[in-house]
Amino acid sequence: MEIIIPILSAAVRSGTPILYATLGEILTEKSGILNLGLEGIMLMGAFTGFAVSMYTGNPWIAILAAFIAGMAVTLIHGFLCITMGANQVVSGLALTMAGTGASSLLGRHYIGETITGLGKMQIPFLSKIPLVGPIFFNHDPLVYISYILVIAMFLYLNFTKFGLSLRAVGDSPRSADSVGINVARTRYIYTLIGGGIVAIGGAYMSVAYTKMWGDLMTAGRGWIAVALVIFAIWHPVRAALGAYLFGGVEAFQLRLQAAGTTIPTNLLLMLPYILTITVLLVIAVREGKGLLFDAPSSLGQPFYREERE
């Protein structure tokens, strides 16, 4: 147990940036918009959070700035896909490349710099619960906020009028439009908010997890989140379990490296991505059996109100 608890605790921390990115993408995809630009958005969020934290000394202002930066970057994707009806896959890939290049360019003078960032904050009483306390309640505040966000999104999507409207837009935008729901506005709102949440996942990497800036520091977590959205069947709670699973794999390979294992380092670094490929295989099998029943029906499809079926 003395070995397992630290690994599980590290899995929660390692999985948190993936969880934020996954939750943000779930919100976006529920409106019918596919965003493959998560890696670029996370990197821009990571850079913005780091830079603002360095110059202000306030990590919370940095997180807010990262959220706004994520919304600003995603606005480009929203305009192209919602207003102009552009191909959502191409736009998302372009956003990834643009965000990756911009973060590398803007952050080239900050590589190796460190900040104070967010520290651990034990939750009284809960952190003392055997087994559960050290794993879930001995982290920084952003981890706790992610717990709240998972629950809030689950309740919002399934038990509120606004959540029902969002799902209606994603499943049948023409039907939603016929009952007075503004499809374009709804898609803009959730695409922007989703992008902001994704950016917080990137900011977590620089402001709370590493407390430093490194080029391409998200290391493919945005792509993992894209796969995880489908693996979780667009469900926030399943997304949390999946994110911690990926985090656990990463934490495990880091522990093996620290223990001086004879397994080649490059092979260990491959573990999270091997798991990603496995997830994609499971997704393919599920889709073949018709098990992806929660996928928004209009995902990736532009909506033109003037057109009639």
C-alpha positions in Angstrom: 0.0 0.0 0.0 2.9 2.3 0.7 3.9 2.0 -3.0 0.4 2.0 -4.5 -0.9 5.2 -2.8 1.8 7.5 -4.2 1.3 6.1 -7.7 -2.5 6.6 -7.5 -2.0 10.1 -6.1 0.4 10.9 -9.0 -2.1 9.4 -11.4 -4.7 12.0 -10.3 -2.2 14.9 -10.8 -1.0 13.5 -14.1 -4.5 12.9 -15.4 -5.8 16.4 -14.4 -4.6 18.3 -17.5 -6.1 15.5 -19.7 -9.3 15.7 -17.7 -9.7 19.4 -18.3 -9.0 19.0 -22.0 -11.5 16.2 -22.3 -14.3 18.0 -20.4 -13.8 21.1 -22.6 -14.0 19.0 -25.7 -17.1 17.1 -24.5 -18.9 20.5 -24.0 -17.8 21.6 -27.5 -18.8 18.4 -29.2 -22.2 18.2 -27.4 -23.1 21.3 -29.4 -22.1 19.5 -32.7 -18.8 21.2 -33.2 -15.7 19.0 -33.5 -12.4 20.6 -32.4 -9.2 18.8 -33.1 -7.1 21.8 -32.0 -6.8 20.7 -28.4 -3.1 20.4 -28.5 -2.6 23.9 -29.8 -5.1 25.4 -27.3 -3.4 23.6 -24.4 0.0 24.9 -25.4 -1.3 28.5 -25.7 -3.0 28.1 -22.3 0.2 26.7 -20.8 2.3 29.6 -22.2 -0.3 32.3 -21.2 -0.6 30.9 -17.7 3.1 30.7 -17.2 3.8 34.2 -18.5 1.1 35.9 -16.6 2.0 34.0 -13.4 5.7 35.1 -13.8 4.9 38.7 -14.3 2.0 39.1 -11.8 3.0 36.5 -9.2 -0.7 35.5 -9.0 -1.5 32.0 -10.3 -5.2 32.6 -10.2 -4.9 35.6 -12.5 -2.8 33.4 -14.7 -5.5 30.7 -14.8 -8.1 33.3 -15.7 -5.8 34.7 -18.5 -5.3 31.1 -19.8 -9.0 30.6 -19.9 -9.5 33.9 -21.9 -6.6 33.0 -24.2 -8.2 29.6 -24.9 -11.5 31.3 -25.7 -9.8 33.8 -28.0 -7.9 31.1 -29.9 -11.1 28.9 -30.2 -13.0 31.9 -31.5 -11.1 31.5 -34.8 -12.3 27.9 -35.0 -15.8 28.9 -34.1 -16.0 31.6 -36.8 -14.6 29.3 -39.5 -16.9 26.4 -38.6 -20.1 28.0 -37.4 -20.3 31.2 -39.4 -18.4 30.2 -42.5 -19.3 26.5 -42.5 -15.6 25.4 -43.0 -14.5 21.8 -42.6 -14.1 21.3 -38.9 -11.4 18.7 -39.1 -9.2 20.9 -41.3 -9.8 23.9 -39.1 -9.0 22.0 -35.9 -5.8 20.6 -37.3 -4.8 24.1 -38.5 -5.5 25.4 -34.9 -3.2 22.7 -33.5 -0.4 23.7 -35.8 -0.9 27.4 -35.2 -1.1 27.1 -31.4 2.0 24.8 -31.3 4.0 27.2 -33.4 2.8 30.4 -31.6 3.6 28.9 -28.2 7.1 27.9 -29.3 7.8 31.3 -30.8 6.4 33.3 -27.8 8.0 31.0 -25.2 11.5 30.6 -26.7 13.0 33.1 -24.2 11.3 31.4 -21.2 12.5 27.9 -21.6 13.8 26.6 -18.2 12.3 29.5 -16.2 10.4 28.7 -13.1 7.5 30.2 -11.1 6.0 29.8 -7.7 2.7 28.6 -9.1 0.0 26.7 -7.2 1.0 24.6 -4.2 -0.7 21.7 -2.5 -3.7 22.5 -0.3 -4.8 19.6 2.0 -8.6 19.5 2.6 -9.3 19.2 6.3 -10.7 15.9 7.5 -11.0 14.5 3.9 -7.3 14.4 3.5 -7.1 12.2 6.6 -9.4 9.5 5.3 -7.4 6.3 5.0 -6.5 5.4 1.4 -9.0 7.9 -0.2 -7.6 11.0 1.5 -3.9 10.8 0.3 -5.0 9.9 -3.2 -7.7 12.5 -3.8 -7.5 15.3 -1.3 -3.8 16.1 -1.0 -3.4 18.2 -4.2 -3.5 21.7 -5.5 -6.8 23.6 -5.8 -7.1 23.0 -9.6 -7.4 19.3 -9.0 -10.3 19.9 -6.6 -11.9 22.3 -9.1 -11.8 19.5 -11.7 -13.8 17.2 -9.3 -16.4 19.9 -9.0 -16.4 20.5 -12.8 -17.0 16.8 -13.5 -20.1 16.7 -11.2 -21.4 20.1 -12.4 -21.1 19.1 -16.1 -22.9 15.8 -15.4 -25.8 17.5 -13.7 -25.9 20.4 -16.2 -26.0 18.1 -19.3 -28.6 15.7 -17.9 -30.8 17.7 -15.5 -31.1 21.3 -16.6 -33.0 23.1 -19.3 -29.9 24.6 -20.8 -28.2 21.3 -20.9 -31.2 19.8 -22.8 -31.0 22.7 -25.3 -27.3 22.0 -25.8 -27.9 18.4 -26.4 -30.7 19.2 -28.8 -28.5 21.4 -30.8 -25.9 18.7 -31.1 -28.3 16.0 -32.0 -30.8 17.8 -34.2 -30.0 21.4 -34.9 -32.9 21.8 -37.3 -35.4 20.6 -34.6 -33.8 22.8 -32.0 -34.1 25.8 -34.4 -37.8 25.0 -35.0 -38.5 25.4 -31.3 -36.7 28.7 -31.0 -33.2 27.8 -30.0 -30.5 29.9 -31.6 -28.2 27.2 -32.9 -25.3 29.4 -34.0 -25.3 31.3 -30.7 -25.5 28.0 -28.7 -22.6 26.5 -30.7 -20.5 29.7 -30.2 -21.1 29.8 -26.5 -20.1 26.2 -25.8 -17.3 26.1 -28.3 -15.7 29.1 -26.6 -16.3 27.9 -23.1 -15.0 24.5 -24.0 -11.9 26.0 -25.5 -11.3 28.0 -22.3 -11.6 24.8 -20.2 -9.1 23.0 -22.5 -6.7 25.9 -22.0 -6.9 25.5 -18.3 -5.7 22.0 -18.8 -2.6 23.4 -20.5 -2.2 26.1 -17.8 -2.2 23.4 -15.2 0.9 21.9 -16.7 2.9 25.1 -16.3 1.3 26.7 -13.3 0.6 23.8 -11.0 2.2 20.5 -12.3 5.8 21.5 -13.4 5.8 25.3 -12.4 8.1 25.9 -15.3 8.0 26.5 -19.1 9.2 23.9 -21.5 8.7 23.9 -25.3 5.8 21.5 -26.4 5.3 20.6 -22.7 1.8 19.2 -23.2 3.5 16.3 -25.0 0.5 15.1 -27.0 -2.1 15.3 -24.1 -4.4 17.1 -26.4 -4.5 14.2 -28.8 -5.1 11.8 -25.9 -8.0 13.9 -24.8 -9.6 13.7 -28.3 -9.5 9.9 -28.1 -10.7 9.9 -24.5 -13.9 11.9 -25.4 -15.1 9.1 -27.6 -13.8 6.4 -25.2 -15.8 8.1 -22.4 -18.9 8.2 -24.7 -19.2 11.9 -24.0 -19.8 11.3 -20.3 -18.0 13.6 -17.8 -17.6 10.9 -15.1 -16.2 8.3 -17.5 -13.9 11.0 -18.7 -12.5 11.4 -15.2 -11.9 7.7 -14.9 -10.2 7.5 -18.3 -8.0 10.6 -17.6 -6.8 9.0 -14.3 -6.1 5.8 -16.1 -3.9 7.6 -18.6 -2.4 9.6 -15.7 -1.7 6.3 -13.9 0.2 4.9 -16.9 2.3 8.0 -17.1 3.0 8.0 -13.3 3.9 4.3 -13.5 6.5 4.8 -16.2 8.0 7.7 -14.4 8.3 5.6 -11.2 10.0 2.8 -13.2 12.5 5.3 -14.6 13.2 6.7 -11.1 13.8 3.1 -9.8 16.5 2.6 -12.4 14.8 -0.1 -14.4 16.7 -1.7 -17.2 13.7 -1.2 -19.6 14.7 1.3 -22.3 13.5 4.9 -21.4 12.0 5.4 -24.9 9.9 2.3 -24.5 8.6 3.6 -21.2 7.8 7.0 -22.7 5.7 5.1 -25.3 3.3 3.6 -22.7 0.7 6.4 -22.6 0.5 6.4 -26.4 0.3 2.6 -26.6 -2.7 2.9 -24.3 -4.1 5.6 -26.6 -3.8 3.2 -29.5 -5.5 0.5 -27.4 -8.3 3.0 -26.6 -8.8 3.7 -30.3 -9.1 0.0 -31.0 -11.8 -0.3 -28.4 -13.5 2.7 -29.9 -13.5 1.0 -33.3 -15.0 -2.2 -31.9 -17.6 -0.2 -30.0 -18.6 1.8 -33.1 -18.8 -1.4 -35.1 -21.2 -2.9 -32.6 -23.3 0.4 -32.5 -22.3 1.2 -28.9 -21.5 4.9 -29.4 -25.1 5.8 -28.8 -24.3 9.0 -27.0 -22.4 10.6 -29.9 -24.1 13.9 -31.0 -25.8 13.1 -34.3 -24.8 16.4 -36.0 -21.2 16.3 -34.8 -18.9 17.8 -37.4 -21.8 18.9 -39.7 -22.4 22.7 -40.4 -25.8 24.1 -40.0 -27.4 26.6 -42.4 -30.7 27.9 -41.2 -31.8 28.8 -44.7 -31.5 25.3 -46.0 -34.6 23.1 -45.9 -34.5 19.3 -45.7 
